């Protein structure tokens, strides 16, 4: 006992000195620092950093609603059936004012339609054949004017059930989009393209953390014809609803978690390839970038603002737009519920957007409301 007490007193200062050498906030020797979790990092539109949300399995649904104007489908179908090969006529007419059409005879109308920018030689040949078939008959012009004036404003909404798996360094998400349209004629539904998103990454730091994530989205061309109209309401979601195309989207996300604020920046390259139907372009590509600021200081609450931009690179000139999405989410390990509103900051002419999405004489929405709900364990 007499020997033990001096040893104990001798060891105590050494232990105290060893503790003092440890910088506050650093892990003890021999213990690895935990990886940043980036909880609360979920966003409404942009791709997100890989995160540990405190659950392995999650399921939920996304809902959006927006008013979209388009020509009555009945009038379009009647016109296409009456004049064989008239797809090119309709495509060109979307870039001509209805009052201009009224003032023209048949020959003038033909030359005006053929002069529309972006038409291929095959499109111009199709226009010639249609007008040769009708000769000097002015019925075609009258029918065209009827379609151009038959726009109906429908409430377009989307339902996107999804399933998520969250592992240590990899997250996966399966989405089955559904588009709905409500107008005076009733409510219709159309399936969109099924999508799979796989992404993984890592992070560094403690209270001030940084991370990087790489991912890949793939959208199967499983949608129905009318689902294209949902793309008019939100071009950033077009891979989900353009039924003629299959789309591959590789992307990178960079994030910083600064205690009470999270910053994210993403860069994606959307490549859509026409595999069914008669799409305007056999393929189109565009850069898809995003930035976001989220305030996470309030427990269980996230206030976020996202800016999303599209820049066309191959065909798809209409995919040149910028959106602002602002939202509020309530977050816990077992649930994530949010509401947001989206408005365009920069957008193309209605005619270009409707032509790219296959919606006749469509007019994109000026706002989009979103609700998301996720539950899991």
Backbone torsions as a table, in degrees:
resi	resn	phi	psi	omega
1	UNK	NA	-40.7	179.0
2	UNK	-63.7	-32.9	178.4
3	UNK	-75.9	-36.0	-174.8
4	UNK	-67.9	-40.6	-175.9
5	UNK	-63.7	-45.3	176.9
6	UNK	-61.0	-38.3	178.4
7	UNK	-63.6	-40.4	180.0
8	UNK	-63.6	-43.8	179.1
9	UNK	-66.0	-34.5	-180.0
10	UNK	-69.7	-39.0	-178.3
11	UNK	-74.1	-29.5	-175.7
12	UNK	-60.7	-47.4	178.7
13	UNK	-63.1	-35.6	178.4
14	UNK	-63.0	-42.7	179.3
15	UNK	-64.9	-40.3	-179.9
16	UNK	-64.0	-40.7	179.1
17	UNK	-65.5	-36.2	179.1
18	UNK	-65.7	-40.4	178.5
19	UNK	-65.3	-38.4	-177.8
20	UNK	-66.1	-23.6	-177.6
21	UNK	-78.2	-11.1	-179.1
22	UNK	-85.7	122.9	179.6
23	UNK	-70.7	131.9	178.9
24	UNK	-55.5	136.7	179.5
25	UNK	94.3	-16.6	177.7
26	UNK	-89.4	151.7	177.9
27	UNK	-71.1	154.9	177.0
28	UNK	-66.6	153.3	178.9
29	UNK	-53.4	135.9	179.3
30	UNK	87.4	-5.4	179.5
31	UNK	-115.2	122.8	-178.4
32	UNK	-72.7	143.3	176.4
33	UNK	-70.1	136.3	178.6
34	UNK	-66.8	146.5	177.7
35	UNK	-70.7	146.6	176.8
36	UNK	-58.8	140.1	-176.0
37	UNK	-93.3	-25.2	-178.2
38	UNK	52.1	40.3	175.9
39	UNK	-65.4	154.1	-176.4
40	UNK	72.5	13.6	-174.6
41	UNK	-84.4	-5.5	-178.5
42	UNK	-60.3	143.9	178.1
43	UNK	-124.8	172.2	-178.5
44	UNK	-88.3	-34.8	-172.7
45	UNK	-124.4	-51.5	-172.8
46	UNK	-74.0	158.4	172.4
47	UNK	-64.8	152.9	-172.5
48	UNK	-124.2	161.1	177.1
49	UNK	-66.9	148.6	174.1
50	UNK	-64.3	133.0	-171.8
51	UNK	-138.1	156.7	171.6
52	UNK	-101.0	98.7	-175.7
53	UNK	-85.2	0.9	179.6
54	UNK	85.9	14.9	178.1
55	UNK	-147.5	155.2	177.9
56	UNK	-98.6	-40.0	-178.2
57	UNK	-118.3	132.2	177.6
58	UNK	-138.8	147.0	176.0
59	UNK	-141.4	148.5	-177.5
60	UNK	-171.6	-164.1	-177.7
61	UNK	-151.5	142.8	172.5
62	UNK	-110.4	141.2	-178.3
63	UNK	-133.2	134.2	174.6
64	UNK	-137.9	154.4	-178.2
65	UNK	-144.9	137.4	-178.2
66	UNK	-159.9	147.2	174.6
67	UNK	-83.0	132.1	179.5
68	UNK	-131.9	136.2	178.5
69	UNK	-102.3	137.9	178.2
70	UNK	-153.9	158.0	177.4
71	UNK	-65.7	150.1	178.5
72	UNK	-61.5	129.1	-176.4
73	UNK	-61.2	-33.9	-179.9
74	UNK	-62.1	-43.9	-179.0
75	UNK	-65.8	-38.9	179.2
76	UNK	-65.0	-46.2	-178.5
77	UNK	-63.6	-38.2	178.2
78	UNK	-63.8	-42.7	-179.8
79	UNK	-63.9	-45.2	-179.0
80	UNK	-65.1	-34.3	179.0
81	UNK	-73.4	-33.0	-176.7
82	UNK	-75.2	-36.9	-175.5
83	UNK	-121.2	103.6	-176.6
84	UNK	-62.7	133.5	179.8
85	UNK	76.9	22.1	-173.9
86	UNK	-88.6	7.6	177.3
87	UNK	-56.6	-43.2	-178.2
88	UNK	-66.4	-33.7	178.0
89	UNK	-62.9	-46.5	179.3
90	UNK	-64.4	-42.2	-178.9
91	UNK	-61.1	-42.4	-179.6
92	UNK	-72.0	-37.0	-176.6
93	UNK	-64.7	-21.8	179.8
94	UNK	-67.7	-14.0	179.1
95	UNK	-108.2	16.9	178.9
96	UNK	-123.3	138.3	-179.9
97	UNK	-72.6	139.7	-177.3
98	UNK	-61.3	-34.5	179.3
99	UNK	-67.2	-31.4	176.7
100	UNK	-67.5	-40.6	179.5
101	UNK	-62.1	-38.9	-178.6
102	UNK	-59.7	-33.5	-173.3
103	UNK	-87.8	2.5	-173.5
104	UNK	-107.4	149.5	168.6
105	UNK	-86.1	-178.5	-173.2
106	UNK	-62.1	-44.1	-177.9
107	UNK	-66.8	-42.5	178.6
108	UNK	-62.2	-40.2	179.6
109	UNK	-63.3	-42.5	180.0
110	UNK	-60.5	-47.0	-178.0
111	UNK	-66.3	-35.8	178.3
112	UNK	-65.3	-43.9	179.7
113	UNK	-65.3	-39.6	179.8
114	UNK	-69.1	-22.0	-179.3
115	UNK	-85.2	-2.5	179.5
116	UNK	-65.8	136.1	-178.1
117	UNK	-68.6	147.7	175.6
118	UNK	93.0	-4.9	179.7
119	UNK	-78.5	142.4	174.9
120	UNK	-86.6	168.9	177.2
121	UNK	-62.5	-34.4	177.8
122	UNK	-64.8	-38.3	177.4
123	UNK	-62.9	-44.2	-179.4
124	UNK	-64.9	-38.3	177.1
125	UNK	-63.8	-39.4	179.0
126	UNK	-63.9	-40.8	177.8
127	UNK	-62.4	-43.4	177.8
128	UNK	-58.0	-44.4	-177.2
129	UNK	-65.2	-40.4	178.6
130	UNK	-62.4	-45.1	-177.5
131	UNK	-72.0	-30.6	174.5
132	UNK	-65.0	-37.6	-178.9
133	UNK	-67.1	-35.1	-177.4
134	UNK	-91.0	-14.4	179.5
135	UNK	61.6	-131.7	-179.5
136	UNK	-91.5	8.3	-179.3
137	UNK	-64.4	129.2	-178.7
138	UNK	-90.9	3.8	-179.3
139	UNK	-61.5	-37.8	-179.2
140	UNK	-59.0	-45.5	179.2
141	UNK	-62.7	-40.2	179.6
142	UNK	-63.8	-42.9	178.7
143	UNK	-65.9	-36.7	179.1
144	UNK	-65.2	-42.6	178.1
145	UNK	-62.4	-39.0	179.2
146	UNK	-60.6	-42.2	178.9
147	UNK	-65.5	-43.7	-176.6
148	UNK	-63.6	-25.8	179.9
149	UNK	-97.1	-1.6	-172.6
150	UNK	-93.2	19.1	-178.1
151	UNK	-58.7	135.5	176.0
152	UNK	-122.8	138.3	177.8
153	UNK	-91.5	116.1	179.3
154	UNK	-110.3	148.3	173.1
155	UNK	-85.3	111.8	-179.6
156	UNK	-96.4	129.9	177.4
157	UNK	-135.3	153.4	179.2
158	UNK	-124.4	143.0	173.6
159	UNK	-122.1	124.6	-175.6
160	UNK	-128.1	84.1	173.9
161	UNK	-64.6	143.6	179.9
162	UNK	-147.4	159.0	178.1
163	UNK	-128.0	133.9	-178.6
164	UNK	-122.7	142.4	170.4
165	UNK	-122.2	128.1	-174.7
166	UNK	-121.4	108.2	177.5
167	UNK	-106.6	-174.7	-172.5
168	UNK	-59.0	-48.4	-176.4
169	UNK	-124.7	1.9	-177.8
170	UNK	-136.4	135.0	174.3
171	UNK	-119.9	146.6	177.2
172	UNK	-131.6	146.1	-179.6
173	UNK	-142.1	127.8	176.4
174	UNK	-110.9	125.8	-175.9
175	UNK	-123.0	136.9	176.7
176	UNK	-122.8	91.9	-175.5
177	UNK	-73.2	147.9	176.7
178	UNK	-136.6	127.5	-179.6
179	UNK	-105.5	139.8	178.2
180	UNK	-127.2	150.7	-177.6
181	UNK	-137.6	124.0	-179.3
182	UNK	-121.7	121.7	178.8
183	UNK	-144.8	-170.6	179.4
184	UNK	-62.0	-23.8	-178.9
185	UNK	-83.5	-4.4	-179.7
186	UNK	121.5	-166.7	-178.8
187	UNK	-119.9	129.2	179.0
188	UNK	-119.8	155.4	177.2
189	UNK	-126.9	150.3	177.6
190	UNK	-147.9	133.9	177.2
191	UNK	-71.7	144.8	174.7
192	UNK	-99.2	-162.5	-178.5
193	UNK	-88.7	129.2	178.6
194	UNK	-70.7	137.5	-176.3
195	UNK	-129.6	148.2	175.5
196	UNK	-126.5	129.7	179.1
197	UNK	-120.6	121.5	177.4
198	UNK	-122.8	125.5	179.3
199	UNK	-146.5	152.3	-179.6
200	UNK	-153.6	159.7	-179.3
201	UNK	179.9	-164.4	-179.0
202	UNK	-151.3	172.8	-178.7
203	UNK	-143.4	167.3	-178.3
204	UNK	-139.4	147.5	175.6
205	UNK	109.2	173.4	179.5
206	UNK	-113.7	-102.8	179.9
207	UNK	-64.5	-33.2	174.2
208	UNK	-111.8	103.8	-171.2
209	UNK	-116.7	154.1	177.5
210	UNK	-134.0	149.1	-178.4
211	UNK	-150.7	162.8	176.4
212	UNK	-139.1	141.7	-178.3
213	UNK	-136.6	139.1	172.2
214	UNK	-116.2	142.0	-177.2
215	UNK	-148.7	170.9	178.8
216	UNK	-144.2	127.9	173.1
217	UNK	-106.8	145.5	173.8
218	UNK	-137.7	125.7	-178.3
219	UNK	-114.1	118.3	-177.1
220	UNK	-80.7	136.6	179.9
221	UNK	-74.8	70.1	-176.7
222	UNK	-106.9	2.5	-174.1
223	UNK	-75.5	167.1	176.5
224	UNK	-98.5	160.2	-172.0
225	UNK	-53.1	-46.6	-172.7
226	UNK	-74.3	-10.9	179.3
227	UNK	-63.3	-19.2	179.1
228	UNK	-55.4	-32.6	-177.1
229	UNK	-62.0	-27.7	179.3
230	UNK	-67.3	-26.4	178.5
231	UNK	-69.6	-25.0	178.4
232	UNK	-67.3	-34.2	-178.0
233	UNK	-74.5	-22.1	-178.8
234	UNK	-157.4	94.5	-176.9
235	UNK	-60.7	-30.3	-179.6
236	UNK	-63.3	-21.4	-179.6
237	UNK	-100.3	12.8	-174.1
238	UNK	-58.0	-35.1	178.2
239	UNK	-58.4	-23.8	-179.7
240	UNK	-76.2	-24.1	-166.6
241	UNK	-127.8	-10.3	175.6
242	UNK	-80.5	98.7	-166.8
243	UNK	-69.0	-18.5	-178.1
244	UNK	-79.0	-14.2	-169.3
245	UNK	-113.7	146.8	164.2
246	UNK	-105.7	140.8	-170.8
247	UNK	-130.1	135.1	176.1
248	UNK	-118.1	131.8	-175.4
249	UNK	-134.1	95.5	169.6
250	UNK	-79.7	146.2	-177.9
251	UNK	-154.1	160.3	175.2
252	UNK	-126.8	146.1	177.1
253	UNK	-132.5	133.6	174.2
254	UNK	-117.0	140.3	-176.0
255	UNK	-143.1	150.9	173.2
256	UNK	-132.9	128.6	178.1
257	UNK	-107.8	105.1	-174.5
258	UNK	-105.1	57.3	177.5
259	UNK	68.6	-72.4	-176.4
260	UNK	-106.8	-3.3	-177.0
261	UNK	-135.9	139.7	174.3
262	UNK	-118.1	133.7	176.5
263	UNK	-116.3	136.6	176.7
264	UNK	-136.5	146.8	174.7
265	UNK	-138.7	132.5	-177.7
266	UNK	-128.8	151.4	175.8
267	UNK	-140.0	122.1	-179.0
268	UNK	-127.6	159.7	175.6
269	UNK	-127.8	106.7	-177.7
270	UNK	-86.5	123.9	178.4
271	UNK	-121.7	109.2	-178.6
272	UNK	-108.8	132.2	-177.3
273	UNK	-122.8	127.0	178.9
274	UNK	-71.5	124.3	-177.0
275	UNK	-128.4	-3.5	-179.7
276	UNK	-156.3	162.4	179.6
277	UNK	65.9	-152.1	-179.2
278	UNK	-130.3	71.8	-178.8
279	UNK	-67.6	156.0	179.8
280	UNK	-60.2	-44.2	178.8
281	UNK	-118.2	143.1	178.7
282	UNK	-70.0	-21.3	172.8
283	UNK	-161.7	157.1	171.6
284	UNK	-150.6	145.0	-179.3
285	UNK	-127.4	151.4	172.4
286	UNK	-157.0	149.4	171.8
287	UNK	-75.5	142.6	-177.2
288	UNK	-131.4	104.5	-176.7
289	UNK	-113.8	158.2	179.9
290	UNK	-153.7	148.3	172.5
291	UNK	-134.9	153.7	-179.5
292	UNK	-152.4	151.7	173.5
293	UNK	-129.6	126.1	-179.6
294	UNK	-128.2	129.9	176.0
295	UNK	-92.4	119.3	-174.3
296	UNK	-117.7	14.4	-174.2
297	UNK	-69.4	-27.8	-177.4
298	UNK	-84.6	126.4	179.6
299	UNK	-55.5	132.6	176.0
300	UNK	66.7	10.8	-177.7
301	UNK	-131.3	140.5	174.1
302	UNK	-131.1	128.7	174.0
303	UNK	-111.0	122.0	-172.4
304	UNK	-132.2	154.8	173.0
305	UNK	-136.4	128.5	-179.5
306	UNK	-122.4	139.1	169.7
307	UNK	-114.7	129.1	-177.1
308	UNK	-124.7	132.2	-179.6
309	UNK	-128.7	146.1	176.2
310	UNK	-120.7	133.2	179.9
311	UNK	-131.1	110.1	-177.3
312	UNK	-66.7	142.2	177.5
313	UNK	-123.4	-37.9	177.7
314	UNK	-130.6	114.4	-176.3
315	UNK	54.4	-155.0	174.3
316	UNK	52.4	45.6	-177.4
317	UNK	-59.0	-26.3	-178.2
318	UNK	-72.1	-16.9	-179.8
319	UNK	-83.8	64.2	179.5
320	UNK	-136.0	89.2	-171.6
321	UNK	-153.2	159.4	176.1
322	UNK	-135.9	134.7	-176.2
323	UNK	-125.6	151.4	171.8
324	UNK	-117.3	127.2	178.8
325	UNK	-123.4	119.8	179.8
326	UNK	-117.3	137.1	-175.8
327	UNK	-155.6	173.0	-179.6
328	UNK	-134.5	131.6	179.3
329	UNK	-129.8	149.7	174.6
330	UNK	-112.4	123.4	-166.6
331	UNK	-128.1	135.0	169.2
332	UNK	-145.6	174.8	-177.5
333	UNK	-64.3	-26.8	-175.8
334	UNK	-103.8	-2.8	-179.9
335	UNK	-157.7	157.4	177.4
336	UNK	-150.6	109.8	-176.5
337	UNK	-123.6	131.7	-177.1
338	UNK	-145.0	159.9	175.4
339	UNK	-136.9	139.5	-176.5
340	UNK	-148.7	161.5	175.7
341	UNK	-129.4	138.8	-177.6
342	UNK	-121.7	135.5	177.2
343	UNK	-134.0	146.3	177.6
344	UNK	-77.1	138.6	173.3
345	UNK	-98.5	-36.9	175.6
346	UNK	-138.3	133.1	-179.5
347	UNK	-148.2	159.5	179.8
348	UNK	-88.8	172.8	177.5
349	UNK	-62.0	151.8	179.7
350	UNK	-55.8	-41.3	-174.9
351	UNK	-62.3	-39.7	-179.1
352	UNK	-68.9	-39.7	-179.5
353	UNK	-66.6	-47.1	-177.7
354	UNK	-66.2	-36.3	178.5
355	UNK	-64.4	-40.9	-178.3
356	UNK	-68.4	-32.1	-176.2
357	UNK	-94.3	-1.4	179.1
358	UNK	76.3	17.0	178.6
359	UNK	-101.9	118.9	-174.0
360	UNK	-70.0	123.9	176.1
361	UNK	51.6	46.1	-178.8
362	UNK	-85.5	159.2	177.6
363	UNK	-132.6	117.2	-176.3
364	UNK	-66.3	157.2	-178.6
365	UNK	-71.9	149.1	176.7
366	UNK	-92.3	-7.1	174.2
367	UNK	-157.8	161.5	-178.5
368	UNK	-145.3	125.4	177.4
369	UNK	-101.7	139.5	-174.9
370	UNK	-131.7	142.7	172.7
371	UNK	-133.5	134.1	176.3
372	UNK	-127.7	146.8	177.5
373	UNK	-143.9	129.0	179.9
374	UNK	-134.8	135.4	177.4
375	UNK	-133.1	146.8	-179.9
376	UNK	-175.0	-175.5	-178.8
377	UNK	-153.9	NA	NA
